Amino acid sequence: MMLRSIILVLAAASILSGCAANQTVRGTADVAAIDVRRAPASAQALNDIAATYLRLTLEIGTHEDGYIDAYYGPSELKTAAEAAPRDKPTLLAATRDLTARLNATARRLSDPLDRRRAAFLSAQLRAAETRLMMMEGTRFTFADEAERLFGVRPQLKPFASYDRHLAAVEALVPGDGPLATRVEAYLDAFTIPKDRLQKVFDVAIARCRGRSLAHIPMPDGESFRLEFVTGKSWSGYNYYQGAYHSLIQVNTDLPIRLSRALDLGCHEGYPGHHLLNMKLEEKLVKERGWTEFSVYPLYSPQSLIAEGTANYGIDLAFPEASKAETERDVLMPLAEIAVPSDDRYWQLLKAIDALGGARLTIAQQYLDGVIDRPTAVALTQKYLLVSGKRAEQSVSFTDQYRSYVINYGLGETMVRAHVERGKPSRDEMWRRMAKLVSEPTLPSDLLAR
């Protein structure tokens, strides 16, 4: 799934991620076998816990449509879980019991990567416990819910902190009437005609793939399929299906603007959701036999890493002026959009991007009952500078996915700080990105030490 600046537009048909008209997706990848005779007792105990976690997650998925974002392990495990799932109270007790087992096992682990694996499982189980409690009617505040599900507590800014960014936008689109209306009218000139969508997105994703492949090796035979759909609360989604293949969907309910093409290609594809899931399957499931990574529960810390790397991946692949140059020289002619004579279009997009954090403040006040839905829609129009229809779509996403919205902007900020810490070279930035998407990474791993 993908939310980038103004609207909930995706990229992500994940992604991303991004990525959520979520559905369980199936794959055919075989899980690598572990030689238990050679594994230390504590490591084997961790393997057993991982297997139990996998079955537990699949059973929880039977109680909530979309809880499982992706599954590509053995089909018989999923069939068995669906045939006889335990009820939610029993699963909640089982989750807590498994956490206790994991805590006892973790104390005996000596290998650093095994300890990271245990920490990952612990965070995933805390999220599973939280989601089961929510399914049973427990309600948390926005910040508590986000922290329990996604592993980080959001620090929200007051609306007044965005006034200077609104002023910057005002200077770029002066005139009469509501600012959001003026912005929408200006950006409408950069809408991709429906009959050009396929060509523009094909080329955009290919550019994203080429830049990512230059730095991160990809498995042989990897692929994706792109579909255009309607009737979703998101603008795009990536369904990873295993065996290094994804289905990327783009929602065409609302007109798609040119800026979404590279955003989608990177966020949902490369180096975003598609690449992340491929590397986890390749490095952790196939090479190490870590079966827990063959399932991806959407409401878990995995999502902050997935959405954060997918959003940051746009700027990593197209730094500085290269995104604007690609849009001006390649995508606009392909979309038959008139190339602007100055940089105002790109200046406006950058100014709007600075307002993205207001979405979290709106979501927090709305979900915590401070404001009602019409007010949330009106504030979305004001601060994200979108039409009424786009604001409705954005709030509908919050209705459906609640605190999940933190994963986009906050995740991107955390990933950026980690990858760019110490002003590394471009090659080192890509190396850090590759490491993030190939290991059992938690939000806490992104913090400075």
C-alpha positions, 0 to 999 in steps of 0.5 A: 500500500502507498500513501505519498504526500497528498493522497492515498495513492498507491503504489503499492498495489503491496506496496508497499507494501503498498502495501489494502484490499488484502487477501490471502495470497498463495505461492508455490515456493518450497520451504528449505529444510533444516538439518535438526541433527546439526542445530543447537538445542536452543536454535532447534527450539526456536525453529519449533516456536517459528513453526507454531507461530506460522500455524497460529498466524494462519489460524488468526487469519481465518477470523479477519479478512486481510489479516494475512497479507501474503502466504507462500508456504506449504499449502497443506498448512494453510488448508489445515488451519482453515479446516479447524481454526481455534476460536479467538479466546483460545488463540489469544491464550495460545499467543501468550503461551508461545510468547512465554516459550519464546522468552525462555528460549531467547535467553539461551541463544548465543548467535546474534542473528538468532537473537534478532530472529527471536526479537522479531518473533516476539514483536510479531506475537505482541502484535498478534495478541493486540489484534486478537484483543481488538477483534474481541472488542478491546479499543486502544488509543491511536498511539497505543494501538500503533505502538502495540501493532507496529512497534513504534509510538508516533509523535504527532504534530499540531495542525499549526505546525503545517501553516508555513507549508500551506503558505509555501503552497499558496505562493505557488498557486495564487488566486481566489477560492479554496487552496485545495481547489486551486491545487487540484485544478493545477495538478489535473493538467498532469493526469495520465489518460486512461489509454496511456496508463499501461504504457506509462506504468510499464516504462516507469516500473522498468526504470525503477527495476533497472536502478534497483538491480544495479545495486541489489541482486535479484533472483532468477525468474522474478516477475510481477503482473500489473492490473488496473482495478476499481472499487478500493479504499486504496490507490494501489496494492502489492500481493506477493504470491511467492516464488518471486512473483507479485500481483500489483494492482492500481485503483483507477476510481480517481484520475491518476497523475503522472507523479504516481508512476515512478512512486508506484514503480518504486513503492510497489515494485523496486526497491519496494514491496516486491523486492523486499518480499523476494529477498525475505523469501530468498535469504530467510525462507529458502536459505535459512529455512525460517518458515515464519517469513513465509507468512506476512500478517499485515498488522505487525511491525513488518509493515512499518519496515515494508512501507518505510523502505518502499516509500524511501526507495523512491528517493533512493532510486531517483535522488535529487533532480533525477525523478523530475528529469525522468518524468520530464524527458520520458514519462510526460511525452509518453503520457502525451502531457505537455511538458511545463516550461519551468519547475513549478510543478515539481516545486509544488509536489515538494511543498505538498509532500511536507504536509503529509504528516498532517494525515497522522494527526487527522487519523489520531483525532478521528479514531480517538473520537476527538473529531467526527468523520465530516470534520476529518474529511474537511481537514484532509481537504485543507491539509492534504490539499485534495478534492472531496472525493480524494479526501473521502478515499483517504478517510475510508482508508483510515476507517478500514486500516486505522493506525496502519497509516503511521507506517508510510510517513513515519516508516519512511522517516525512520528508514531514511535516518538509518540509511543516511546516518553519517552521510554515507556514499550512494553505494553504502546507502544501497548496501544498507537498504539491501541489508534492511530488506534481507534480514529480520529487521524491526523498527527498533533496529533503525534507531541510532545506537 
